[in-house]
Amino acid sequence: MTQHSKGTALITGASSGIGAIYADRLARRGYDLILVARNQSRLNDLAKRLTDETGRAIEVVAADLGNKHDLGRLEQVLQTDASITLLVNNAGVGATAPLLDSDIDKMEEMIMLNVNALTRLTYAAVPRFVARGTGAIINIASIVGIAPELLNGVYGGSKAFVLAFTQSLQKELSEKNIRVQAVLPGATATDFWGTAGTPLEHVPSEIVMPAEEMVDAALAGFDLGEQVTIPALPNVADWELYEAARQKLMPNLSLRAPAARYLNAAG
């Protein structure tokens, strides 16, 4: 029997990997779907399978979010489709090469997708969510957002933006009944690695999580009300200590006078 719809989830980067698994899981939870990616045939295949298996209404939108026209089309969907209750900002690319070995044009493309597209889609969705008094956003960041030394620094910086942007939205929207979650996966078994420049088989297997388990953990974190979910982190208290230390810094980050150590050093 078809479940009562929870509204529509729009998922970017939905044709494979993490995005496709989110599509599967959310359809089974009772969401209708709008699946967005560049690969039309993959989207069609996924939509047919999920429609057959779940009975959900599924629309596909072939779009390159690095293309301003395509991005604008998707913004319009978010601004006008009243059925959308969840946005999953999953589309993104990565890089593993150090800065000196990187193509600056590719780095700019990464920023446009990981930062610009995610920001514009969020801004397109939020006003309608606020007007309705309900809605949710899931932003797929990465552990490199807090550990940028691990991979390419531009990639780490782009994911640090996703985390900071999410935390700002959480504060801004907390009293408007809008949920915003940041998911920080570690190494995940998808085609990300080959595209980023390091084949998956070259990544130590003990740090690579199956994509299905990563998404299931992320959704469990969402159900628990977590604002930040790190699927591999064994003890959530470690994140809580990290966040508490960050909060402790805040009252002293902007003061009238320099810290004494600088005055002493200046003589």
Backbone as a ProteinNet text record, in pm:
[ID]
protein_1_A
[PRIMARY]
MTQHSKGTALITGASSGIGAIYADRLARRGYDLILVARNQSRLNDLAKRLTDETGRAIEVVAADLGNKHDLGRLEQVLQTDASITLLVNNAGVGATAPLLDSDIDKMEEMIMLNVNALTRLTYAAVPRFVARGTGAIINIASIVGIAPELLNGVYGGSKAFVLAFTQSLQKELSEKNIRVQAVLPGATATDFWGTAGTPLEHVPSEIVMPAEEMVDAALAGFDLGEQVTIPALPNVADWELYEAARQKLMPNLSLRAPAARYLNAAG
[TERTIARY]
85.1	0	88.8	52.7	131.3	118.8	234	234.9	180.8	130.1	95.5	222	218.3	337.2	381.9	511.8	571.9	610.1	558.9	599.4	702.1	770.5	868.2	1007.7	1100.5	1242.1	1312.6	1380.8	1463.2	1606.6	1667	1801.3	1892.4	2000.4	2098	2205.1	2266.4	2366.1	2305.1	2183.4	2102.6	2118.8	2198.8	2200	2282.1	2370.7	2455.3	2506.3	2574.8	2642.2	2549.1	2596.8	2524.1	2386.5	2377.5	2249.9	2146.4	2188.1	2094.9	2046.9	2134	2093.2	1996	2022.5	1924	1789.3	1789.9	1664.8	1590.4	1661.1	1600.7	1542.3	1621.9	1577.6	1460.9	1466.3	1359.2	1229.8	1239.2	1118.6	1051.7	1132.4	1078	1022.8	1064.8	1011.4	882.6	843.5	717.1	729.5	849.6	867.1	848	780.5	793.6	928.4	976.9	1113.8	1124.7	1217.7	1269.7	1419	1460.9	1599.3	1674.3	1787.5	1863	2004.9	2049.1	2187.2	2206.7	2328.7	2356.2	2315	2321.9	2303.2	2155.2	2090.2	1947.2	1911.6	1990.1	1954.5	1964.8	2066.3	2076.5	1960.2	1924.7	1810.3	1683.6	1661.9	1541.7	1537.7	1652.3	1658.2	1627.4	1686.1	1662.2	1516.9	1461.9	1322.9	1227.5	1251.9	1164.4	1171	1292.9	1307.2	1235.8	1256.8	1197.5	1046	997.9	852.9	791.5	854.9	805.1	807.3	912.6	930.3	854.5	830.7	772.6	639.1	609.2	486.4	489.3	605.2	614.9	615.1	571.1	578.7	719.6	784	924	942.6	1002.6	1033.6	1184.8	1232.3	1376.1	1403.6	1514.6	1557.9	1704.4	1731.8	1870.3	1927.9	2029.1	2084.8	2229.5	2309.7	2448	2451.5	2473	2464.1	2582.6	2680.7	2787.7	2752.7	2636.9	2587.9	2482.9	2503.7	2417.9	2271.9	2249.2	2111.6	2044.3	2114.5	2057.2	2031.3	2125.9	2108.5	1986.3	1968.6	1852.8	1721.7	1719.7	1597.9	1561.6	1663.3	1637.1	1596.7	1656.6	1613.4	1465.2	1421.6	1281.2	1190.3	1235.2	1157.7	1140.1	1249.7	1243.5	1157.2	1155.3	1077.9	928.5	892	752.5	680.3	753.2	688.9	656.2	528.3	485.7	493	512.6	516.4	651.5	756.9	892	904	937	953.2	1095.3	1177.4	1314	1405.8	1518.5	1623.1	1746.9	1798.8	1924.7	2030.9	2117.7	2227.8	2343.9	2340.6	2441.7	2542.9	2504	2593.5	2723.6	2833.4	2962.8	3073.5	3189.5	3307.4	3420.8	3523.3	3637.4	3767.8	3875.5	4009.6	4102.5	4200.1	4295.1	4436.1	4466	4600.8	4628.1	4752.3	4785.5	4772.7	4770.4	4748.6	4845.4	4972.6	5072.6	5057	4981.8	4959.2	4817.9	4745.8	4605.8	4588.4	4482.1	4441.7	4349.1	4387.9	4309.3	4170.5	4155.8	4022.6	3932.2	3990.3	3912.7	3876.4	3968.1	3939.3	3823.9	3823.3	3714.4	3581.6	3583.2	3461.5	3411.4	3506.9	3469.7	3399.9	3454.6	3394.3	3254.7	3239.8	3109.4	3004.7	3041.3	2945.3	2927.2	3038.5	3029.9	2978.5	3006.7	2971.6	2858.6	2880.2	2784.5	2649.6	2651.2	2524.2	2448.8	2518.8	2454.4	2391	2463.2	2411.6	2287.9	2292.9	2179.5	2055.9	2074.8	1959.8	1898.9	1983.1	1931.7	1851.9	1905.4	1834	1704.4	1698.6	1574.1	1469	1512.7	1418.8	1368.6	1456.3	1424.3	1302.5	1286.5	1169.7	1036.6	1023.2	897.5	882.6	991.5	985.9	940.4	999.2	965.6	819.6	774.1	634.6	538.3	576.6	491.7	505.6	618.2	643.5	698	750.2	810.4	898.3	994.4	1084.7	1217.6	1299.3	1428.8	1530.7	1655.3	1766.6	1874.3	1925.4	2039.2	2154.1	2261.7	2379	2489.4	2534.5	2641.3	2775.1	2841.3	2973.1	3077.8	3173.1	3277.2	3360.1	3426.2	3516.9	3630.7	3663.2	3769.7	3727.8	3599.5	3556.1	3614.5	3649.3	3716.2	3857.6	3895.8	4031.4	4084.6	4102.3	4137.2	4275.5	4358.4	4493.1	4492	4381	4379.3	4382.3	4314.6	4307.9	4338.5	4298.3	4318.7	4256.2	4330.1	4284.7	4164.8	4149.7	4032	3907.2	3920.2	3809.1	3774	3876.4	3851.1	3786.1	3834.8	3776	3631	3598.7	3459.8	3367.3	3416	3332.7	3328.4	3434	3427.9	3319.9	3307.5	3199.8	3064.6	3046.2	2917.1	2882.9	2981.2	2956.7	2923.3	3003.4	2978.9	2843.7	2812.1	2684.7	2568.9	2582.7	2478.2	2459.9	2570	2560	2494.6	2525.7	2461.8	2311.7	2274.4	2132.7	2059.7	2126.7	2063.8	2025.6	2114.3	2086.6	1975.7	1984.7	1889.4	1748.3	1737.5	1607.8	1552.7	1625.4	1587.3	1448	1404.4	1273	1164.1	1199.4	1102.7	1062.4	1097.6	1060.8	1122.1	1242.9	1315.1	1435.1	1443.8	1555.8	1668.7	1792.7	1909.5	2016.3	2058.2	2158.5	2279.1	2397	2520.4	2567.4	2597.9	2650.9	2797.1	2884.1	3027.7	3077.3	3063.6	3114.8	3267.4	3322.9	3463.1	3473.3	3580.1	3595.5	3477.6	3413.5	3293.1	3311.8	3262.3	3283.5	3188.9	3231.4	3157.5	3258.6	3207.9	3298.5	3363.2	3336.2	3400.6	3551.8	3608.4	3754.4	3819.6	3765.4	3822	3812.5	3698.2	3680.3	3774.7	3799.7	3884.1	4032.6	4069.1	4208.9	4280.9	4211.2	4271.4	4177.4	4211.7	4123.1	4091.1	3967.8	3922.6	4012.5	4065	4148.8	4280	4313.2	4434.8	4408.6	4282.2	4246.9	4242.7	4307.7	4307.1	4165.2	4139.5	4003	3946.4	4033.5	3983.7	3921.4	3939.5	3878	3761.6	3728.4	3624.8	3493.3	3388.8	3257.3	3170.8	3097.7	3001.1	2900.9	2867.2	2780.5	2643.2	2590.2	2458.1	2460.4	2566.8	2576.2	2595.7	2668.6	2688.7	2556.2	2476.9	2348.5	2253.7	2250.1	2161.5	2199.8	2329.1	2373.6	2336.7	2352.9	2319.6	2171.4	2086.8	1943.1	1905.6	1977	1954.7	1989.6	2098.6	2135.5	2029.6	1973.2	1863.5	1744.5	1709.6	1597.2	1623.7	1750.3	1787.4	1791.9	1774.4	1776.5	1915	2015	2151	2162.2	2232.2	2260.7	2381.7	2476.6	2595.6	2609.4	2616.1	2628.9	2759.3	2843.5	2967.9	2951.9	2913.7	2874.4	2977.8	3106.5	3209.2	3251.1	3213.5	3265.1	3208	3294	3242	3172.4	3223.8	3171.4	3126.5	2996.8	2944.7	2994.5	3038.4	3091.3	3216.2	3289.7	3408.2	3369.6	3262.6	3214.5	3160.7	3090.6	3034.2	3144	3257.1	3371.1	3431.7	3442.8	3495	3406.7	3277.4	3183.5	3183.3	3194	3198.7	3322	3435.2	3557.2	3540	3472.9	3447.2	3357.7	3254	3164.1	3236.2	3330.3	3404.5	3489.5	3536.7	3617.7	3537.4	3408.5	3330.7	3332.4	3315.6	3311.2	3440.5	3551.3	3681	3740.7	3661.5	3714.2	3721	3640.8	3638.8	3632.4	3745.9	3756.1	3820	3808.1	3856.8	4009.3	4078.3	4224.4	4287.1	4409	4479.7	4509.9	4528.9	4567.2	4700.3	4714.5	4834.7	4963.9	4956.3	5080.2	5136.3	5047.1	5093.7	5147.2	5083.6	5134.8	5271.5	5286.9	5415.5	5522.2	5486.2	5583.6	5628.3	5537.2	5569.7	5654.5	5680.3	5764.8	5688.3
-119.1	0	124.1	224.4	346.9	427.4	471.5	552.2	691.8	755.9	897.4	976.5	1070	1144	1239.4	1245.7	1343.9	1470.8	1484.9	1594.7	1545.8	1639.7	1606.6	1642	1548.8	1573.2	1598.6	1712	1740.3	1705.3	1618.5	1567	1599.3	1669.1	1696.7	1588.4	1570.4	1464	1327.8	1308.3	1192.2	1070.5	1077.8	967.7	847.9	867.8	757.6	787.6	691	712.2	755.1	848	892.4	946.6	1025.8	1084.8	980.2	877.8	771.7	693.1	675.8	603.3	687.5	817.4	905	893.2	890.6	878.4	751.1	641.7	513.7	519.9	567.8	568.6	664.6	781.7	879.3	835.7	772.7	719.2	616.2	531.8	428.9	487.8	609.5	678.9	754.3	757.9	821.8	954.8	990.7	1114.3	1089.1	1180.1	1190.3	1256.2	1243.8	1286.8	1372.4	1467.1	1533.1	1503.2	1426.9	1381.1	1467.1	1521.9	1614.9	1562.9	1559	1525	1553.6	1538.3	1562.9	1446.9	1325.1	1205	1167.1	1204.6	1180.4	1032.8	949.8	807.3	740.1	774.4	718.2	763.1	889.3	939.6	865	844.9	774.3	632.1	563.9	426.1	420.7	513.3	516.6	548.9	647	685.7	570	497.9	385	277.9	245.6	141.5	181.9	304.9	347.5	362.9	406	413.2	274.1	177.2	39.4	-18.8	13.4	-48.9	21.7	152.5	227.5	293.2	310.3	377.8	528.4	583.7	728.1	800.1	925.4	1008.7	1064.6	1040.8	1079.7	1155.7	1273.1	1358.1	1364.5	1371.8	1385.9	1519.2	1580.3	1706.2	1691	1681.8	1675.4	1816.5	1838.9	1973.5	1965.3	2055.6	2073.8	2195.4	2175.3	2285.4	2380.4	2345.2	2438.7	2532.7	2509.6	2593.2	2689.8	2818.3	2919.8	2904.7	2871.5	2855.5	2737.2	2623	2504.4	2528.4	2595	2626.3	2715.8	2812.8	2901	2826.4	2726.5	2645.9	2573.9	2522.8	2449	2542.7	2659.8	2759	2788.9	2800.6	2830.8	2718.5	2594.2	2481.5	2493.8	2524.4	2536.2	2653.6	2758	2877.3	2861.3	2768.4	2761.8	2631.9	2524.2	2394.8	2385.4	2403.6	2406.8	2270.6	2164.4	2031.4	1999.4	2076.4	2044.5	2075.6	1973.9	1988.7	1958.6	1901.8	1863.9	1888	1955.7	1975	1902.6	1813.7	1744.6	1798.2	1884	1940.5	1841.2	1749.9	1644.4	1664.8	1730.7	1744.4	1812.5	1758.5	1818.3	1737	1797.8	1728.3	1750.5	1666.1	1676.9	1673.2	1683.1	1674.6	1623.3	1545.9	1490.3	1543.2	1602.8	1652.4	1778.7	1801.1	1925.2	2046.4	2163	2286.3	2301.5	2273.7	2297.1	2205.1	2097.3	2002.7	2015.5	2119.4	2132.1	2231.9	2209.7	2298.6	2404.8	2530.7	2637	2648.7	2619.1	2623.9	2515.1	2397.1	2289.8	2327.9	2397	2440.3	2540.9	2630.6	2727.7	2657.8	2556.9	2481	2412.1	2362.3	2298	2396.2	2516.3	2617.5	2652.7	2664.5	2698.9	2593.3	2465.7	2359.8	2341.4	2325.8	2293.4	2409.2	2532	2649.2	2729	2774.7	2864.9	2797.7	2680.2	2613	2578.4	2524	2487.5	2610.6	2722.4	2844.7	2895.2	2899.9	2953.1	2863.4	2731.9	2642.2	2656.2	2672.9	2692.3	2821.1	2928.3	3055.7	3048.7	2963.7	2947.1	2873	2778.1	2693.5	2755.9	2826	2866.6	2959.7	3061.1	3149.9	3075.4	2977	2901.3	2814.6	2755.3	2677	2764.9	2883.7	2974.8	3018.2	3049	3090.7	2980	2854.6	2741.3	2704.4	2740.2	2705.9	2567.2	2506.4	2373.8	2347.5	2256.7	2221	2176.9	2116	2066	2071.1	2090.8	2091.5	1999.5	1912.7	1828	1867.8	1918.5	1959.1	1855.5	1797.7	1698.3	1771.4	1775	1836.2	1724.6	1725.3	1623.1	1642.9	1536.7	1552.5	1648.4	1668	1763.1	1906.8	1928.3	2059.2	2096.4	1995.3	2020.1	1962.6	1893.4	1838.5	1865.5	1994.3	2028.7	1982.3	1943.1	1896	1761.1	1689.5	1552.2	1542.5	1635.4	1627.4	1766.1	1789.5	1918.7	2031.6	2140.6	2247.6	2323.7	2335.7	2403.2	2318.8	2189.3	2099.3	2112.1	2106.7	2121.7	2255.3	2362.1	2493	2499.8	2435.3	2437.7	2365	2258.3	2183.9	2251.3	2324.9	2407.3	2513.8	2567.9	2663.3	2597.9	2475.6	2408	2392.5	2353.9	2338.4	2472.2	2576.4	2707.6	2764.1	2749.4	2797.7	2726.8	2596.6	2518.4	2563.7	2584.1	2626.9	2764.5	2852.8	2984.7	2972.2	2886.5	2866.2	2805.9	2714.1	2652.4	2759.1	2854.7	2961.3	3053.3	3089	3183	3125.8	2994.3	2934.1	2850.2	2843.4	2751.7	2779.2	2905.4	2938.7	2941.4	2901.1	2902.1	2761.1	2662.3	2522.4	2466.6	2512.6	2461.2	2381.7	2256.2	2170.5	2185.9	2198.5	2203.1	2111.7	2013.2	1916	1920.8	1919.5	1899.3	1756.6	1687.1	1551	1555.9	1500.7	1503	1360.5	1305.1	1169.9	1169.6	1056.2	1030.3	966.7	892.6	822.7	728	739.5	661.9	592.9	470.3	388.9	433.1	535.7	582.9	613.4	660	696.8	833.2	895.3	1022	1014	903.5	894.8	896.4	819.3	818.7	954.5	1020.8	1153.6	1254.5	1237.3	1331.8	1312.3	1196.5	1176.1	1066.2	996.7	884.4	765.2	661.7	545.3	487.6	440.8	391.1	279.2	197.3	86	132.9	260.3	315	374.5	374.4	427.6	311.3	323.3	212.9	167	39.5	-12.4	10.1	18.6	32.3	169.2	265.8	397.4	422	325.2	346.5	282.7	364.2	315.8	289.5	177.4	156.6	271.9	314.5	432.2	409.6	287.8	260.5	280.4	233.1	247	393.2	467.8	609.3	684.2	661.8	731.8	689.2	560.3	513.7	578.1	590.3	655.8	803.2	868.9	1011	1034.8	948.1	962.3	929.6	835.8	809.8	933.5	1002	1126.5	1233.6	1238.5	1333	1303	1174	1134.3	1168.6	1164.3	1195.6	1346.1	1425.4	1569.8	1629.8	1554.9	1607	1721	1825	1932.7	1900.1	1829.4	1783.5	1634.1	1559.3	1413.7	1371.2	1302.6	1245.2	1093.6	1027.8	887.5	794	823.2	732.3	760	872.9	912.7	821.6	742.6	645.6	710.1	823.5	883.8	1026.6	1050.2	1182.9	1286.5	1242.6	1336.4	1407	1342.8	1407.2	1529.1	1516.1	1632.7	1739.2	1696.5	1792	1871.7	1806.6	1876.9	1975.6	1933.5	2021.3	2144.2	2122.5	2233.9	2322.1	2261.3	2340.3	2429.6	2377.3	2458	2575.5	2551.9	2659.5	2766.6	2722.1	2817.2	2897.6	2833.1	2901.6	3016	3001	3105.7	3232.2	3217	3325.6	3457.1	3455.1	3585.1	3665.3	3598.9	3666.4	3680.6	3653.7	3663	3807	3893.5	4033.5	4122.4	4185.5	4271.6	4404.7	4501.4	4635.8	4641.4	4561.4	4568.3	4437.1	4441.6	4318.2	4235.3	4106.8	4020.9	4062.7	4039.4	4084.9	4031.1	3907.9	3848.7	3930	3992.1	4073.9	4207.2	4264.5	4387.5	4365.2	4250.8	4219.2	4197.3	4129.8	4103.2	4231.6	4330.3	4456.4	4547.4	4501	4577.9	4678.9
0	0	0	-75.8	-85	43.9	97.1	218	189.5	296.2	286.3	260	166.8	128.7	238	258.5	349.2	274.3	154.1	68.6	-30.7	-92.7	-196.1	-148.7	-169	-141.9	-273.8	-285	-402	-366.7	-445.8	-417.5	-534.1	-509.2	-615.3	-616	-732.3	-745.6	-721.9	-775	-736.6	-826.2	-930.9	-1027.5	-982	-883.3	-838	-698.1	-639	-511.9	-399.4	-318.5	-199.9	-236.7	-342.5	-381.1	-418.1	-491.1	-530.6	-409.7	-310.7	-190	-108.1	-97.7	-33.1	-104	-236.1	-310.5	-271.1	-265.3	-228.4	-87.6	5.6	146.3	167.5	106.4	127.2	60.4	-56.4	-120.6	-30.1	32.8	121.9	251.6	284.5	401.7	369.4	242.1	206.4	136.9	91.3	16	-133	-201.1	-345.1	-372.8	-496.9	-523.6	-648.5	-643.2	-762.6	-764.5	-863.8	-872.9	-973.9	-931.1	-1013.8	-1033.4	-1158.7	-1192.3	-1340.7	-1386.7	-1528.4	-1616.6	-1563.5	-1644.2	-1652.9	-1762.3	-1779.2	-1776	-1843.5	-1850.8	-1714	-1637.6	-1501.9	-1414.2	-1426.6	-1349.8	-1386.9	-1517.1	-1561.7	-1508.7	-1512.5	-1462.2	-1312.6	-1236.8	-1092.7	-1062.7	-1134	-1110.6	-1139.4	-1247.2	-1280.8	-1172.6	-1130	-1026.8	-898.4	-854.7	-728.1	-738.5	-852.8	-871.6	-864.4	-932.3	-931	-790	-712.5	-581.4	-469.9	-484	-372.9	-405.5	-534.1	-573	-558.1	-523.9	-506.2	-641.4	-642.3	-761.5	-772.6	-886.4	-901	-1031.6	-1020	-1134.7	-1149.3	-1271.3	-1292.8	-1362.1	-1323	-1383.6	-1421.1	-1550.7	-1596.7	-1595.6	-1513.8	-1500.6	-1457.3	-1509.8	-1469.2	-1378.2	-1248.7	-1153.4	-1162.1	-1243	-1272.6	-1385.8	-1448.4	-1557.3	-1501.9	-1522	-1460.4	-1502.8	-1630.1	-1678.2	-1610.3	-1604.7	-1540.8	-1392.3	-1327.1	-1185.5	-1165.6	-1252.7	-1243.4	-1259.3	-1349.6	-1367.6	-1238.2	-1169.9	-1046.8	-933.2	-928.7	-829.7	-846.8	-971.8	-996.8	-948.3	-964.6	-913.4	-761.6	-692.7	-547.1	-502.6	-582.4	-547.2	-573.6	-662.6	-706.8	-673	-644	-616.5	-467.4	-436.3	-296.1	-228.3	-306.2	-244.9	-181.8	-214.2	-166.7	-17.7	59.4	204.5	250.9	162.4	199.6	81.7	108.2	8.2	55.7	-27.7	2.1	-92.8	-40.6	-118.7	-117	-212.3	-217.8	-330.2	-437.8	-553.1	-511.6	-556.4	-526.5	-591.1	-599.7	-649.7	-551.2	-561.4	-471.9	-547.6	-473.1	-529.5	-421	-461.3	-365	-384.7	-500.7	-528.3	-446.2	-403	-332.4	-424.2	-363.9	-438.6	-555.8	-532.3	-635.7	-755.7	-737.2	-847	-905.5	-867.9	-906.6	-1020.6	-1098	-1206	-1147.4	-1152.7	-1090	-1151.1	-1278.9	-1340.5	-1281.9	-1256.6	-1192.8	-1049.7	-981.6	-844.5	-844.1	-941.9	-951.1	-978.4	-1065.7	-1093.3	-966.1	-884.7	-759.7	-666.1	-655.7	-569.5	-619.9	-750.8	-807.3	-772	-774.8	-745	-595.2	-521.7	-379.5	-295	-338.3	-258.5	-323.8	-446.2	-509.5	-533.4	-594.4	-625.2	-497.2	-399.2	-272.8	-207.6	-210.9	-148.9	-221.6	-352.8	-429.6	-415	-414.6	-398.8	-260.5	-160	-24.5	-15.3	-70.8	-68.9	-147.9	-247.9	-323.3	-242.1	-159.6	-86.1	42.9	114.9	251.6	262.8	177.8	196.6	193.7	104.8	100.5	225.2	272.7	396.5	512.6	522	631.9	623.2	503.1	485.7	527.5	501.8	536.8	684.6	744.5	884.1	904.8	798.7	810.8	689.8	706.5	598.2	655.2	571.7	618	505	543.7	449.6	504.4	419.3	452.9	361.3	420.7	344.4	362.4	251.2	258.4	254.5	368.1	379.6	373.3	462.3	464.2	590	633.9	748.2	715.5	586.7	554.9	585.1	612.4	657.3	792.7	873.7	1001.4	1003.3	897.7	886.1	745.1	708.2	570	527.6	625.2	591.1	518.7	525.7	476	324	255.1	109.4	52.2	-70.3	-134.7	-52	-33.1	53.6	1.9	-129.8	-184	-157.5	-172.6	-138.9	8.4	94.7	237.1	270	204.3	227.2	183.6	72.4	24.5	120.8	181.8	276	412.7	447.3	568.4	551.9	431.5	403.8	427.2	376.8	392.3	540.5	621.2	763.9	828.2	800.4	860.9	816.7	689.7	636.2	705.3	724.8	790.9	934.9	1005.6	1145.5	1156.3	1063.7	1063.1	1037.6	942	912.9	1032.7	1102.7	1220.1	1322.1	1345.2	1441	1388.7	1260.9	1203.7	1195.3	1169.1	1140	1254.1	1366.1	1473.8	1529	1529.9	1584.4	1477.4	1355.5	1245.3	1202.9	1285.8	1261.3	1133.4	1099.3	982.7	1033	993.8	1031.9	931.3	978.7	891.1	950.5	872.7	917.5	825.8	884.7	808.6	829.9	721.5	728.2	686.5	769.3	743.3	724.5	603.7	580.6	579.9	619.9	592.7	454.8	432.6	304.5	283.8	169.1	139.5	5	-3.9	-124.8	-236.2	-309.6	-427.5	-537.2	-652.5	-761.3	-739.9	-624.3	-588.4	-604.1	-557.7	-549.3	-686	-779.9	-913.8	-979.5	-961	-1017.9	-953.9	-824	-750.6	-777.3	-835.7	-872.4	-798.2	-707.3	-635.5	-644.6	-721.3	-731	-593.4	-575.1	-446	-393.7	-484.5	-438.8	-376.7	-395.1	-334.3	-195.9	-153.9	-22.1	76.6	194	291.5	323.9	308.6	322.7	462.6	563.8	700.9	728.5	637.6	659.7	564.1	478.4	375.7	420.3	431.1	471.9	349	345.4	236.7	231.7	110.9	96	159.5	149.3	208.1	358.6	423	568.4	607.4	526	554.9	552.6	447.1	435.4	546.6	577.6	684.9	818.1	844.7	967.7	966.9	851.9	841.9	866.3	812.1	834.1	978.2	1039.7	1182.5	1264.1	1226.2	1293.1	1274.6	1155.1	1128	1218.9	1230.7	1315.7	1462.5	1502.9	1641.2	1667	1561.5	1577.6	1578.1	1531.8	1529.3	1428.7	1466.2	1372.1	1286.4	1344.2	1271.5	1293.9	1185.6	1193.8	1127.9	1205.5	1153.7	1163.2	1053.6	1061.5	1122.8	1105	1155.2	1298.6	1356.3	1487.4	1595.9	1664.4	1762.3	1881	1929.2	2051.2	2022.5	2026.1	1995.5	2095.2	2212.3	2311.4	2260	2170.2	2114.1	2031.4	1953	1877.5	1972.9	2076.1	2171.2	2241.2	2271.9	2331.9	2232.8	2108.5	2002.3	1987.5	1984.6	1969.5	2093.6	2212	2335.2	2338.6	2288.8	2283.5	2188	2075.8	1981.2	2044.1	2113.2	2178.1	2286.5	2356.4	2462.8	2406.8	2282.9	2220.9	2191.7	2166.1	2106	2183	2315.5	2384.2	2373.9	2342.2	2339.5	2199.5	2097.3	1961.7	1910.9	1968.7	1926	2049.8	2083.1	2200.6	2161.8	2251.8	2222.6	2212	2294.8	2301.1	2256.2	2199.2	2165.2	2290.9	2271.6	2382.9	2441.3	2571.6	2642.1	2580.8	2527.8	2474.3	2357.6	2280	2168.8	2218.2	2320.2	2376.6	2439.3	2507.5	2569.9	2464.3	2356.9	2250.1	2181.3	2178.7	2114.1	2203.5	2328.3	2418.5	2499.8
[MASK]
+++++++++++++++++++++++++++++++++++++++++++++++++++++++++++++++++++++++++++++++++++++++++++++++++++++++++++++++++++++++++++++++++++++++++++++++++++++++++++++++++++++++++++++++++++++++++++++++++++++++++++++++++++++++++++++++++++++++++++++++++++++++++++++++++++++++++++

